[in-house]
């Protein structure tokens, strides 16, 4: 459900702005390594870039890209200077 909501927002943003790629910043929990047995808030900001070509941008295609990016963790670390 979370992927679907994010895909809807990205597709709407791409269609309204008529851009070929949407960049978003997400707040992502980081429980990968040794911190999985620790107590605390281990989360960080991550930037994602979802390609949304205007010619063949469908909601299903955006959903597929979003799920692929998040599942394979194809994101960049947050950089405030870039924003």
Secondary structure, 3 states (H helix, E strand, C coil): CHHHHHHHHHHHHHHHHCCCEEEEEEEEECCCCHHHHCCCCCEEEEEEEEECCCCCCCHHHHHHHHHHHHHCCCCEECCCCCC
